[in-house]
């Protein structure tokens, strides 16, 4: 749970494959979903939840489907 007593979007630990997918999604959708973040960010486990939220909130169908994969 996060500080607001809400469950996290994803409670799954970030495997190397999951981190790689999050990094690819970040790079692919940086302009439309992550414009407020550094373009050279190396996605870590602590960033995956923000990547999921950004993909869902600002992305297209492809981004939404990637977010769903990251939640598994």
Buried (B, 14 or more C-beta within 10 A) or exposed (E): EEEEEEEEBBEEEBEEEBBEBBBEBBEBBBEEBBEEBEEEBEBEEEBBBBBBEBBBEBBEEEBEEBBEEBBE
